[in-house]
């Protein structure tokens, strides 16, 4: 997944997202958690950080996009149990995930 902004450098974006994560209030982090998770899955190259942000995003927003992003981050970090649980929740249709119960 590629970050959509071609205007900022990878290190500048990483620094901005890290600064948001350090804030005491959850509101700014939630507002940017989805974008930050996408960044860390792509050019930020930090799947573990993407997983944490995707989970925070999903906790605050129960949307198909939040579920899909969390699923992508779970796959990227090798969290098979979470992959199966999230795949079962995706509302866009049945997701047959290899290694999960019910996969042919």
C-alpha positions in Angstrom: 0.0 0.0 0.0 1.5 3.3 -1.0 1.2 6.5 0.9 -0.9 9.0 -1.1 1.2 12.1 -0.5 4.0 12.8 -2.9 4.9 16.1 -1.1 6.6 15.1 2.1 9.6 12.9 2.6 9.3 9.6 4.3 11.3 10.7 7.3 9.3 13.9 7.7 6.0 11.9 7.6 7.4 9.3 10.1 8.4 12.2 12.4 5.0 13.8 12.2 3.1 10.6 12.8 5.4 9.7 15.8 4.8 13.2 17.3 1.0 12.6 17.0 1.4 9.3 18.8 3.1 11.0 21.7 0.3 13.4 22.3 -1.7 12.9 25.5 -5.1 13.2 23.8 -6.4 10.4 21.6 -8.3 12.7 19.3 -5.4 13.9 17.0 -4.1 10.3 16.9 -7.4 8.9 15.9 -7.8 11.4 13.2 -4.5 10.4 11.6 -4.3 6.7 12.7 -5.6 5.4 9.4 -3.3 7.5 7.3 -0.3 6.7 9.6 -1.1 3.0 9.4 -1.2 3.2 5.6 2.1 5.0 5.6 3.8 2.5 7.9 2.5 -0.4 5.8 4.0 1.2 2.7 6.9 3.6 2.5 7.3 3.8 6.3 8.2 0.1 6.3 7.2 -0.5 9.9 4.5 -3.2 10.0 4.5 -3.4 13.8 3.8 0.3 14.1 1.1 0.0 11.4 -0.5 -2.8 13.4 -0.7 -0.7 16.5 -2.1 2.3 14.6 -4.6 0.1 12.7 -5.9 -1.3 16.0 -6.3 2.2 17.4 -8.1 3.3 14.3 -10.4 0.2 14.4 -11.2 0.8 18.0 -12.4 4.3 17.2 -14.0 3.6 13.8 -15.8 0.4 13.0 -15.8 0.9 9.2 -15.0 -1.5 6.4 -11.9 0.5 5.6 -10.7 0.3 9.2 -11.3 -3.5 9.2 -9.5 -3.9 5.9 -6.5 -1.9 7.1 -6.3 -3.8 10.3 -6.5 -7.1 8.3 -3.6 -5.9 6.0 -1.5 -4.9 9.1 -2.2 -8.3 10.7 -1.1 -10.1 7.6 2.0 -7.9 7.3 3.0 -8.8 10.9 2.2 -12.5 10.6 -0.6 -12.4 13.2 -2.6 -15.3 11.8 -5.1 -15.5 14.7 -5.9 -11.8 14.2 -6.1 -12.3 10.4 -8.7 -14.9 10.9 -10.8 -12.9 13.4 -10.6 -9.8 11.2 -11.4 -11.6 8.0 -14.5 -13.0 9.6 -15.6 -9.4 10.4 -15.1 -7.9 7.0 -18.6 -6.9 5.7 -17.7 -6.5 2.0 -18.2 -10.2 1.6 -16.9 -13.6 2.6 -13.2 -13.6 2.9 -11.6 -17.1 2.6 -8.3 -16.6 4.4 -5.7 -19.4 4.0 -5.0 -20.9 7.4 -8.3 -19.9 8.9 -11.2 -22.2 9.8 -13.6 -22.6 6.9 -10.9 -22.0 4.3 -11.3 -24.6 1.5 
